[in-house]
Amino acid sequence: MAGMIALNSVLRIDVEGTRGVYRTICQHRGLGVHFLGFMAVLSPEQPHRPPVGSIAKVPTLVLKEWLETGLAREVQIAPLPRQLMPSESRSSAVQRSFQRRLACLEPFLNTEALAEALIGPRGLGPVVQQVVALGSSRATAYRLWAMLCAHGFDASSAVAAFDQCGAPGRARPVAEGKRKSGRRTKAQELGLPDPQPQRALTEADRQIIVRLYRVHRRAETTLRKVYEKIILNGYVSSYERTDKGLKPVIPPKGTYPNQRQVRHVIATDVDALERIMRATTKGHFDRNKRGLRGKAIDGVSGPGHTYAIDSTVADMYLRSSINPSWLIGRPIVYVVVDVWSTAVVGFYICLSAPSWATAKVSLFSTLCGPGLLADLWGFDGITSLDPAPGLPFRLLCDRGEYLSQGAAKTGIDLGLNTAFNPAYRPDLKGLVEVLHRIVKDEQYSSFVPGAMDARRRELELRPDLKESTMTMRQYAQYLHLTFTQYNLFADRTHRLTGDMIAAGVMPSPAGLWRFGHDAGFGFLKSIPEQRLITSLLPQVDVSVRRNGIFMAQLQYQADVAEQLQWTARARNIGSFAEQMHHFPGSVSCLWWPNPVGSLETFRLAPNARTVPETVLDEWMDALVVPTLAQADRDHAALVAKLELSARTDQIFAEAKRATQAAGELPRSDMPPVRDVRRLESLLGPADELCADELPPPELSLVDQYPQSEPEPDPYDSCKQELLRQLNQDGGGNGQ
């Protein structure tokens, strides 16, 4: 029989008079009786509710019949968490209480002696006396008996439930006949009368507070505002009419919860994570506070499969290479990262605002050959990634400039798939964001001239912008070295699998990149360099004139232009324009798509107005600078012209007066023209005559009058001022 009905098992009995959940305590084999301890009722509406630990005596045959007919069946009840906790994890107070209780439980756990006692007229009394004799009180003995019936007849049932004894952080609602919990007020400590004492919270109060808190708590609503809403909507029951409408009648002081009680209920009855979620927006929680939902490499098959791209404003001030005294501001930095290997596969810096045009150039910097990129930026061709990055299967980006018709067209032309993150979710491509932070921290910790740390607000340590010394080209070279160092030596030991460790893979982004492609699960798609230039680099109208081929007033040359006689056509037929591709980071060359199918390279002419290492943005700034003083030069030129006109009129007037004065002399004194010409032919050139051979000069009418000191010429002074301004402006606009 014991094999059929195990002791300490839980039975659900649905028999009138014995309805409920019971635990089998023991069995008297001689009389064929099972003793059951009551645990709980089957439904709250059950009228008969005996106390926990009440003993029911059921014949074994009857109990067997109930089990066979379905009136009783065995059920499982999960043990309490404190019963599963190992003894070494319990606190010292719990362990001491457990040892005291365990010493008193031995009579209850002896099933044979317990069955003999229960069959007698006194029932549980003799066993309780044995427990009291071991050092326990009578009330504690019956409480231990109820615990054994409720949680099982083993030692784990005696573990103290200190978490349910009204300790701090536990709810203690007021009940009938119980005083208010919590510390006394100052008036109570001093024995002063309080006509309106603060009442205690009931279970209904706690439910109202929690419900209204969940209704009104939002990111833009403070707890003080929530408290006002709780009192207004939960405890104001009457209103009075006024000229401005209905006015709520606040209940008397002490009849509604105060702010401290409401805060306590919210802190104890509402989960801490729920409070955090309600105190902020869903987007902010998902970006900065959500739990782990996956890894960035989930769904990425290998290196080259997915690239992530993002741009940021560098914490760096740059200067112009044309004139280092010009401060050109903070650049935009694009970074392209391989998600699987975390390697930086490309970067690009510019001064223009983020757009698909600049994003395409950053893709060109990623996909073009290392040698071409090194020539354009002027850095050493150090290749940290082998093989060189190719076109990825998927490009992960934001919903900014990448969600455009231009991006869609480029994706179709190159076979590039784009994946967009939801709006305002930069955390979904956190790898690129982390690399932006790494670069900013690196340049600040390395004391790069002009670097600033905006996040830590330490500009007061280095506030002078005169510390900025790097040009855009030098900053690109610095970023190239920084990213090369990162690719070769960043620690990625946590990414190594057993196969990688056995293969001796270098635990770095470059090592993971190389291993993935060598193992055959990398994605590598090659695009011809000419195709990259025509698809990703921006186009510009290049002017072909009789004096050369110009872009932004810079002259270019190529053999194909001489073969096609472009300048001859411009001289005889007229100037025309050709569209060419250019790399904004360098003015050294242009690419012209020849209609016959080739891509021709145009190089900067040796006599161009700037050097090939100049960035296009810097050159455009240099062209604009002379125009800033154009109004002053125009004014100076106008003043000079007016002075010239006045001076010319004065000269003409003096000459006219002298001529009129000479016309009043007798004409007999004037030699005829024929004699003058004969005299010139006899004397020969004037420079061959000696001073003593010349005839004595005759005093003219003008020389007969005394002459004063010459006054300073205003035109000359104005001309000198204009030349000085031109020298200061760098020679004008060069036209």
Secondary structure as UniProt FT lines:
FT   TURN            2..4
FT   TURN            7..8
FT   STRAND          10..13
FT   TURN            16..17
FT   STRAND          20..28
FT   TURN            29..32
FT   STRAND          33..40
FT   TURN            44..45
FT   TURN            52..53
FT   STRAND          55..59
FT   HELIX           60..69
FT   STRAND          72..75
FT   HELIX           81..84
FT   HELIX           87..89
FT   HELIX           92..104
FT   HELIX           106..109
FT   HELIX           111..118
FT   TURN            121..124
FT   HELIX           125..133
FT   TURN            134..135
FT   HELIX           138..151
FT   HELIX           155..158
FT   HELIX           162..164
FT   TURN            168..169
FT   TURN            176..177
FT   HELIX           186..190
FT   HELIX           203..216
FT   TURN            219..220
FT   HELIX           223..234
FT   STRAND          239..242
FT   TURN            243..244
FT   STRAND          245..248
FT   TURN            253..254
FT   HELIX           259..269
FT   HELIX           272..278
FT   HELIX           282..288
FT   TURN            296..299
FT   TURN            303..304
FT   STRAND          306..313
FT   STRAND          318..319
FT   TURN            324..325
FT   STRAND          327..329
FT   STRAND          332..338
FT   TURN            339..341
FT   STRAND          344..350
FT   HELIX           356..367
FT   HELIX           370..377
FT   STRAND          394..397
FT   TURN            401..402
FT   HELIX           405..414
FT   STRAND          417..420
FT   TURN            423..424
FT   HELIX           426..429
FT   HELIX           430..445
FT   TURN            446..447
FT   TURN            449..450
FT   TURN            454..457
FT   HELIX           459..461
FT   HELIX           465..467
FT   HELIX           472..489
FT   HELIX           493..495
FT   HELIX           498..503
FT   HELIX           509..519
FT   HELIX           529..536
FT   STRAND          539..545
FT   TURN            546..547
FT   STRAND          548..551
FT   TURN            552..553
FT   STRAND          554..557
FT   HELIX           559..563
FT   TURN            564..565
FT   HELIX           566..572
FT   STRAND          576..582
FT   TURN            584..585
FT   STRAND          589..593
FT   TURN            595..596
FT   STRAND          599..604
FT   TURN            606..607
FT   TURN            612..613
FT   HELIX           616..628
FT   HELIX           630..663
FT   HELIX           667..669
FT   HELIX           673..683
FT   HELIX           686..688
FT   TURN            691..693
FT   TURN            701..704
FT   HELIX           714..728
FT   TURN            729..730
FT   TURN            732..733
//
